[in-house]
Amino acid sequence: MTQQRAVWLGIATSCLFWSSMLSAQETKLRLTFTGHTKSIWCVAVSPDGKTIASGSDDDTIRSWDVASGKEQAKLIAGNYRGYDWPFPAESLAFSPNGKTLAAGIMGSGVKLIDAATHKDSMLCDNCIQCCGNKILYSPDGKTLAVGNLCNPIVLVWDTASNKQTVVLRRDENQFGVKTMQFLKDGKSLITLGQDDEIQIWDLATGKNTLALERIHQEVDYAAFAPDGKTLATLGDESLPMGRRRNLLRLRDATTGKERVTLAYANGESTSHMIFSPDGRTLALGLENGAIMLWDVVQDKELATLKSHTEAVRALAFSPDGKMLVSGSSDKTIKLWDLTNSK
């Protein structure tokens, strides 16, 4: 009887624990933004945390007020190389001063949107000739970098003059970049190529100052920490009986050496990954609609956020790290309060 009572007590305690966890997760969800008619591809948060921008497969870029949850503006993302039909924005980034929203349009170019008036203009047309583009401002806002998955180049612009300053060229037999990050001084850019090779680029000369051997484990998704010193990678690992699992690793970005293996992402496929501004938290968007938050310093899971009904395709932290925005194939955008998640 004593053993049976202990077992039932353990089960009851476990149920209470998970019940409290779920309640805590439910209170973290602040707002749900609706209006897009197709899957969300990208999201961004303004530097003051008051505005959210989103891009969707419905070919629109929308602006949302964080306080009210209301839509502020809706723009057609852009046309594909002069054709009549529009194509979606795949990446969005606010300038550090919050005045400009840059949008990378699939297969086309880069659009600049005035954050106050919502008027837009093309920074370049026909300069992105494939999908999977990445767009990124330097910390001081003076430089804008654009790369993509299939072209072995990264284009760099001076934001004051809107003139292209340098083209970072990888070997012709290499593909594009999976992820990239400016170093803190804004004078160098670190990239992880499609071939899983890490490179650091001097933006004054366009030369690669670091070329490492490719990462030997298969990398499906990757993200650099904001300071560019840490690289998180997620890849499949084979298991007996034909099974596979997702293995999350942290690496020294300048050497490629593995620091720690964090955990297995519950066997669920990951669709997006991003670091918090302080580099302590890693958010994983999963195909099942959940979001996992990991403390990469203490090597522990902080929370699993559940509200989306389909895959999480886009994530963005607010600059202070207190909010997380997620976009999903379920056509919704969620705003999460992270103040109690640590």
Secondary structure as GFF3:
##gff-version 3
##sequence-region A 1 342
A	DSSP	alpha_helix	2	28	.	.	.	ID=ss1
A	DSSP	beta_strand	29	33	.	.	.	ID=ss2
A	DSSP	beta_strand	40	45	.	.	.	ID=ss3
A	DSSP	beta_strand	51	56	.	.	.	ID=ss4
A	DSSP	beta_strand	60	65	.	.	.	ID=ss5
A	DSSP	beta_strand	71	76	.	.	.	ID=ss6
A	DSSP	beta_strand	89	94	.	.	.	ID=ss7
A	DSSP	beta_strand	100	105	.	.	.	ID=ss8
A	DSSP	beta_strand	110	114	.	.	.	ID=ss9
A	DSSP	beta_strand	120	124	.	.	.	ID=ss10
A	DSSP	beta_strand	134	137	.	.	.	ID=ss11
A	DSSP	beta_strand	143	147	.	.	.	ID=ss12
A	DSSP	beta_strand	153	158	.	.	.	ID=ss13
A	DSSP	beta_strand	163	169	.	.	.	ID=ss14
A	DSSP	beta_strand	177	182	.	.	.	ID=ss15
A	DSSP	beta_strand	188	193	.	.	.	ID=ss16
A	DSSP	beta_strand	198	202	.	.	.	ID=ss17
A	DSSP	beta_strand	208	211	.	.	.	ID=ss18
A	DSSP	beta_strand	221	224	.	.	.	ID=ss19
A	DSSP	beta_strand	230	238	.	.	.	ID=ss20
A	DSSP	three_ten_helix	240	242	.	.	.	ID=ss21
A	DSSP	beta_strand	244	252	.	.	.	ID=ss22
A	DSSP	beta_strand	258	264	.	.	.	ID=ss23
A	DSSP	beta_strand	270	275	.	.	.	ID=ss24
A	DSSP	beta_strand	281	286	.	.	.	ID=ss25
A	DSSP	beta_strand	290	295	.	.	.	ID=ss26
A	DSSP	beta_strand	300	306	.	.	.	ID=ss27
A	DSSP	beta_strand	312	317	.	.	.	ID=ss28
A	DSSP	beta_strand	323	328	.	.	.	ID=ss29
A	DSSP	beta_strand	333	337	.	.	.	ID=ss30
###
